[in-house]
Structures are given as structure tokens and as C-alpha cells.
């Protein structure tokens, strides 16, 4: 099958061997696996992080967002049948979705939204799972809850932020404040449903005070948490909650003690990595997101469509993500 692969970690994305087109063997589904014919994919920051840090003697396949059609099922599969259209984010300890065929455990797969085309649907799985788990699992906010409380989302214009703002504004009663630094990204965050948008390059506390929203009850930090941490501690209410998804080299959590602030880390791959008892929650979650999309409650977060799935187009996508200027999700479709 056709695939886009790499072998050497840490190279700049412009280097010839950082990503290249290849033919590799077709995968074989395990007992609870689906064999998917991939129709479209989306690119995430995790793709660039893995490419920069992890290599091997054999070609490695990245990619943790996909839409496709079920072609075969393992003997223990009960949730899907051949011909089903699906969307999912996969597992970080298995080969990724930059390939014509892909195998994935049925427990982390959902039915594709019927109202979306393949590329538009591919933008959603990884970020939707991450955002949902941040809000409802890590921070413990109840659906339709949060009345009289506020949530600050740092880095709200990216992939996770774009769907997180929608979920928080549509499924809770929280006042949602997103951060973005450029006029076009501020407009994007507002369009996703944020009640207020502030600039994270300007002192956050001052802006919140002008809005009469200082302190806040919850903060979700999606980028540069180590840089913003002193400001986030400052604006959080005593006994507030801070959640994050990024990978700071160091994070001094001692300043959280004075206010009894709690820290919550989210990795959407945890359930699949450890085969947790509630792993199937991601299947239910994606089916719920699909229904909300078809009902018009949520919308896709596509920012850029980069054409067909090939090494040249994926290099362009990785370069945009590494620039820190991506808005929404980058999608590609077809080989």
C-alpha cells in the first residue's frame, strides 16, 4: 500500500528524508481491530513532535486523525461492519494513518458524521476527544453545569482550542474566555463561540479585570504553559483548577499550593495505551460528537485543506504547525 513515512528523527521538515512517499506491506487486523481504507486525514502537533523525537530502522508511519471505510473486521468486533464510514484518532503506540490502509481498535472509533464530507470530518477526532476529556473527565465539569463560573482557554485558536470553545459554550453554562494574539485568530475564536477573546501577549490579569472576570474558576492551557504559568496562577480563583496538554521541559508547581489549585494533565492516548476499562468511552464520545455535528450543535474546525495525502503536502502541513501560526486543523484527502 502507499504511505508517507520517515526514518530519521529530529530533522527539519524541509529535509528530504523527514517525510517521504513509500510502498509498505498491508496491515493485518487483530481480534478487536477494524481494517480501514483511509479517505482523509488531519495533521496535529503530536505528528511533528513524534517525528522530531522518535525514529527507527524501519519506516515509521505518523498520523492520528482519520476518516475512512471499514473493509475488514477482526473476529471479536461487535460495534462495526464492513462498509461503515468511521472517524477516529488512533493509538500512539501503533502505526499511524498516513497510509492507504490502517488498523485501529474498534473501542476508539466512532461513526463519521453524515452531514460532513471526509476532509471536514477528519478535522475532528483527536481534538474532540482531547477537548471532551479535558472538560468533562479531567476538570469534572458537568454537562449543562458551570452556571456563574468562568473558563479561560489559552491558545484557543488551534485545533484543540477550536473544538474546546465550541463544547464549553454549547454544552455548559460557563463563561468562555479564549486567548489569541492576531486579528484573524481572534475572529476565529469568537466565531467558535467564545464569549470574550483576549490577547495572551498582553498581561492576562489586566484584561480580565477590564471584563470584570478576574478571577476565573478554570484554566485550560493548550500551549506554552511554562511561560504563562505565573499569570495563570494569578488569575485563578482559590481552589480553582488548571488543566494542560502541552509538554513543558520543566514546570514548577509549587506556586499552586498557596491557592490550593489542582493540576490536571490530559493525554487522549492514555486509554488506548493502557487498555483501560473505560477505553470504549472514546467510541461513545465520538458517536456523541458525530450526532452533535449532524444536529448542527458543533461544526468542523478545518482551517486549511492541503490537497492529496503525499510527502510534499504533509511537509507543508508540518511546517505550518511548527511555525505556531496554524488556525484550526490542516486536512488532506485521497492518495
C-alpha positions as CSV (number, residue, x, y, z in Angstrom):
1,X,0.0,0.0,0.0
2,X,1.0,3.6,-0.4
3,X,2.1,5.5,2.7
4,X,4.1,8.6,3.8
5,X,6.9,7.6,6.2
6,X,10.1,8.7,7.8
7,X,13.1,7.1,9.5
8,X,15.4,9.7,11.0
9,X,14.1,11.8,13.9
10,X,14.9,15.4,14.6
11,X,15.5,16.6,11.1
12,X,14.0,19.9,9.9
13,X,10.8,19.2,8.0
14,X,12.4,20.6,4.8
15,X,15.0,17.8,4.7
16,X,14.4,15.1,2.1
17,X,14.2,12.2,4.5
18,X,12.0,13.8,7.1
19,X,8.9,12.5,5.3
20,X,8.8,10.6,2.0
21,X,6.5,8.5,-0.1
22,X,6.8,4.7,0.1
23,X,5.2,1.4,-0.5
24,X,4.8,-0.7,2.6
25,X,3.1,-4.0,3.5
26,X,-0.7,-4.0,4.1
27,X,-1.6,-4.3,7.8
28,X,-3.5,-7.2,9.3
29,X,-6.4,-6.6,11.8
30,X,-6.2,-8.1,15.2
31,X,-9.2,-9.6,17.2
32,X,-10.9,-6.3,18.0
33,X,-9.4,-4.3,15.1
34,X,-11.0,-2.7,12.1
35,X,-9.1,-2.6,8.8
36,X,-9.8,0.9,7.4
37,X,-9.4,2.2,3.9
38,X,-8.3,5.8,4.7
39,X,-10.2,8.6,2.9
40,X,-8.9,11.7,4.6
41,X,-6.5,12.7,7.5
42,X,-5.8,15.7,9.6
43,X,-2.4,16.8,10.9
44,X,-1.8,17.6,14.6
45,X,1.1,18.9,16.7
46,X,1.7,15.4,18.0
47,X,2.7,14.4,14.5
48,X,5.5,16.9,14.4
49,X,6.6,16.1,18.0
50,X,6.9,12.3,17.3
51,X,8.7,12.9,14.0
52,X,11.2,15.1,15.8
53,X,11.9,12.7,18.6
54,X,11.3,9.1,17.6
55,X,12.7,7.2,14.7
56,X,13.7,3.6,13.8
57,X,15.4,1.3,11.3
58,X,12.1,0.6,9.6
59,X,9.9,3.3,8.0
60,X,7.6,4.9,10.6
61,X,4.1,6.0,9.8
62,X,2.7,9.1,11.6
63,X,-0.9,10.3,11.7
64,X,-3.5,10.4,14.4
65,X,-6.7,11.6,12.8
66,X,-8.5,9.7,10.0
67,X,-11.8,9.2,8.2
68,X,-12.3,6.0,6.2
69,X,-14.4,3.0,5.3
70,X,-14.3,-0.3,7.2
71,X,-13.0,-3.1,4.8
72,X,-12.5,-5.9,7.2
73,X,-13.2,-6.7,10.9
74,X,-11.5,-8.8,13.5
75,X,-13.3,-11.9,14.9
76,X,-14.3,-10.1,18.2
77,X,-15.6,-6.9,16.6
78,X,-19.2,-6.1,17.6
79,X,-19.6,-2.3,17.0
80,X,-19.0,-2.0,13.2
81,X,-19.5,-3.9,10.0
82,X,-17.7,-3.7,6.6
83,X,-18.8,-0.7,4.7
84,X,-19.3,1.6,7.7
85,X,-17.9,5.1,7.4
86,X,-15.9,5.9,10.5
87,X,-13.7,8.6,12.1
88,X,-11.1,8.2,14.8
89,X,-7.7,9.3,16.2
90,X,-5.9,6.0,16.6
91,X,-3.3,4.9,19.2
92,X,0.1,6.4,19.6
93,X,1.8,3.0,20.1
94,X,0.6,1.7,16.7
95,X,1.3,2.8,13.1
96,X,-0.4,6.0,12.1
97,X,-2.9,7.0,9.4
98,X,-0.6,8.4,6.7
99,X,-1.4,5.3,4.7
100,X,-4.0,3.8,2.4
101,X,-4.9,1.1,4.9
102,X,-4.9,1.4,8.7
103,X,-5.8,-0.9,11.6
104,X,-7.4,0.5,14.8
105,X,-9.2,-0.9,17.8
106,X,-13.0,-0.6,17.5
107,X,-13.3,0.8,21.0
108,X,-11.7,4.1,20.0
109,X,-13.6,4.6,16.7
110,X,-16.8,6.5,16.0
111,X,-19.3,6.6,13.2
112,X,-18.5,9.5,10.8
113,X,-20.9,12.5,10.9
114,X,-23.3,12.0,7.9
115,X,-23.5,15.7,7.3
116,X,-19.8,16.2,6.7
117,X,-17.5,15.4,3.8
118,X,-14.5,13.3,4.5
119,X,-12.0,16.1,4.9
120,X,-14.3,18.1,7.2
121,X,-14.8,15.1,9.4
122,X,-11.1,14.3,9.6
123,X,-10.5,17.5,11.4
124,X,-12.4,16.4,14.5
125,X,-11.5,13.2,16.2
126,X,-8.2,13.8,18.1
127,X,-9.1,17.4,19.1
128,X,-12.7,16.5,20.0
129,X,-11.5,13.6,22.3
130,X,-8.9,15.8,23.9
131,X,-11.3,18.7,24.5
132,X,-14.1,16.5,25.8
133,X,-11.8,14.7,28.2
134,X,-10.3,18.0,29.4
135,X,-13.7,19.5,30.2
136,X,-15.7,16.6,31.5
137,X,-13.2,14.0,32.7
138,X,-10.2,15.9,33.9
139,X,-11.8,19.1,35.2
140,X,-15.0,17.3,36.2
141,X,-17.4,19.9,34.8
142,X,-20.9,18.6,34.4
143,X,-22.7,18.9,31.0
144,X,-25.1,21.9,31.3
145,X,-23.2,22.9,34.5
146,X,-20.9,25.8,35.3
147,X,-23.5,28.4,35.8
148,X,-21.9,31.6,37.3
149,X,-18.4,30.2,36.6
150,X,-15.7,31.0,34.0
151,X,-13.2,29.1,31.9
152,X,-10.1,30.7,30.4
153,X,-8.7,28.8,27.3
154,X,-5.0,29.7,26.5
155,X,-4.2,29.2,22.8
156,X,-7.9,28.9,21.8
157,X,-7.3,29.3,18.0
158,X,-5.6,26.0,17.5
159,X,-7.1,22.6,16.8
160,X,-8.0,21.6,20.3
161,X,-9.0,25.2,21.3
162,X,-11.3,25.5,18.3
163,X,-13.5,22.5,19.4
164,X,-13.0,23.1,23.1
165,X,-14.5,26.6,22.9
166,X,-17.5,25.1,21.0
167,X,-18.0,22.3,23.5
168,X,-17.7,24.7,26.5
169,X,-20.0,27.3,25.0
170,X,-22.7,24.9,23.7
171,X,-22.7,22.1,26.4
172,X,-22.1,24.0,29.6
173,X,-23.2,27.3,31.2
174,X,-19.6,28.5,31.6
175,X,-18.5,32.0,30.6
176,X,-15.8,31.1,28.0
177,X,-12.8,33.4,27.5
178,X,-10.3,32.4,24.7
179,X,-6.9,33.9,24.0
180,X,-5.5,34.7,20.6
181,X,-3.0,37.3,19.5
182,X,-3.7,38.2,15.9
183,X,-6.9,39.8,14.5
184,X,-7.7,36.8,12.2
185,X,-7.2,34.3,15.1
186,X,-9.2,36.4,17.5
187,X,-12.1,36.5,14.9
188,X,-11.8,32.7,14.6
189,X,-12.1,32.1,18.3
190,X,-15.1,34.4,18.5
191,X,-16.7,32.5,15.7
192,X,-16.3,29.2,17.6
193,X,-18.5,30.6,20.4
194,X,-16.1,32.3,22.9
195,X,-18.0,34.9,24.9
196,X,-14.8,37.0,25.2
197,X,-11.4,37.0,23.4
198,X,-8.2,38.4,24.9
199,X,-4.6,38.7,23.8
200,X,-2.2,36.4,25.6
201,X,0.8,38.7,24.6
202,X,-0.7,41.4,27.0
203,X,-0.9,40.8,30.8
204,X,-3.9,38.5,31.2
205,X,-5.0,39.8,34.6
206,X,-5.4,43.3,33.4
207,X,-7.6,42.2,30.5
208,X,-9.8,40.0,32.7
209,X,-10.2,42.9,35.2
210,X,-11.5,45.1,32.4
211,X,-14.0,42.5,31.6
212,X,-14.8,42.1,35.4
213,X,-13.9,38.4,35.0
214,X,-10.9,38.2,37.4
215,X,-10.6,35.7,39.0
216,X,-11.6,32.7,36.8
217,X,-12.7,29.3,38.1
218,X,-10.9,27.1,35.5
219,X,-8.0,27.5,33.1
220,X,-7.1,25.1,30.2
221,X,-3.7,25.9,28.9
222,X,-3.0,24.4,25.4
223,X,0.4,25.9,24.7
224,X,3.5,27.4,26.4
225,X,2.1,26.5,29.9
226,X,5.6,27.1,31.5
227,X,5.7,30.6,30.1
228,X,2.1,31.6,31.2
229,X,2.0,29.7,34.5
230,X,2.7,32.7,36.8
231,X,-0.1,34.6,35.1
232,X,-2.5,31.6,35.3
233,X,-1.9,31.1,39.0
234,X,-2.5,34.8,39.5
235,X,-5.9,34.8,37.7
236,X,-7.3,31.5,39.1
237,X,-9.7,31.6,42.0
238,X,-8.5,29.9,45.2
239,X,-9.3,26.2,44.9
240,X,-9.5,26.6,41.1
241,X,-8.4,24.1,38.6
242,X,-5.7,24.2,35.9
243,X,-5.6,21.7,33.0
244,X,-2.9,21.4,30.3
245,X,-1.9,19.2,27.3
246,X,1.5,20.5,26.3
247,X,5.0,19.2,27.2
248,X,6.9,21.8,29.2
249,X,10.6,20.8,29.8
250,X,10.1,22.0,33.4
251,X,7.0,23.1,35.4
252,X,7.3,24.5,38.9
253,X,4.0,23.6,40.5
254,X,4.8,25.0,44.0
255,X,3.1,28.3,43.3
256,X,-0.2,26.4,43.1
257,X,0.0,25.4,46.7
258,X,-0.9,28.8,48.3
259,X,-4.3,28.8,46.5
260,X,-4.8,25.1,46.8
261,X,-5.0,24.9,43.0
262,X,-5.3,21.5,41.4
263,X,-3.4,20.4,38.3
264,X,-4.9,18.1,35.6
265,X,-2.9,16.7,32.7
266,X,-4.7,15.3,29.6
267,X,-3.4,12.8,27.0
268,X,-6.1,11.4,24.8
269,X,-3.9,8.3,24.1
270,X,-3.9,7.2,27.8
271,X,-6.9,5.0,27.4
272,X,-5.6,3.1,24.4
273,X,-2.0,2.9,25.7
274,X,-3.1,1.2,28.9
275,X,-6.2,-0.5,27.6
276,X,-8.2,1.0,30.4
277,X,-11.5,-0.5,31.5
278,X,-13.2,2.7,30.2
279,X,-11.4,2.7,26.8
280,X,-14.7,2.3,25.0
281,X,-15.7,5.7,26.3
282,X,-13.9,7.2,23.3
283,X,-16.2,5.2,21.0
284,X,-19.2,6.6,22.8
285,X,-17.7,10.1,22.9
286,X,-17.0,10.2,19.1
287,X,-20.5,8.9,18.4
288,X,-21.9,11.7,20.5
289,X,-19.8,14.3,18.7
290,X,-21.0,12.9,15.4
291,X,-24.6,13.3,16.5
292,X,-24.0,16.9,17.7
293,X,-22.4,17.8,14.4
294,X,-25.3,16.3,12.4
295,X,-27.7,18.2,14.7
296,X,-25.9,21.5,14.0
297,X,-24.6,22.0,17.5
298,X,-20.9,21.5,16.7
299,X,-19.1,22.3,13.4
300,X,-15.9,21.2,11.8
301,X,-12.7,23.1,12.7
302,X,-10.9,22.9,9.3
303,X,-8.5,25.7,8.8
304,X,-6.6,24.6,5.7
305,X,-7.1,21.9,3.0
306,X,-3.6,20.9,1.7
307,X,-4.7,18.6,-1.1
308,X,-3.9,14.9,-1.5
309,X,-2.0,12.8,1.0
310,X,1.6,12.8,-0.1
311,X,5.0,13.7,1.4
312,X,5.2,17.1,-0.2
313,X,1.8,18.2,1.1
314,X,2.5,16.8,4.5
315,X,5.8,18.6,4.8
316,X,3.9,21.8,4.1
317,X,1.4,20.9,6.8
318,X,4.2,20.1,9.4
319,X,6.0,23.4,8.6
320,X,2.8,25.4,9.3
321,X,2.2,23.7,12.6
322,X,5.9,24.2,13.6
323,X,5.5,27.9,12.8
324,X,2.9,28.3,15.5
325,X,0.6,30.1,13.1
326,X,-1.9,27.3,12.3
327,X,-5.6,28.2,12.7
328,X,-7.9,25.3,13.2
329,X,-7.0,22.0,11.6
330,X,-5.0,21.1,8.4
331,X,-6.6,18.3,6.4
332,X,-5.7,16.2,3.4
333,X,-7.6,13.6,1.4
334,X,-7.0,10.8,-1.1
335,X,-3.8,9.3,-2.3
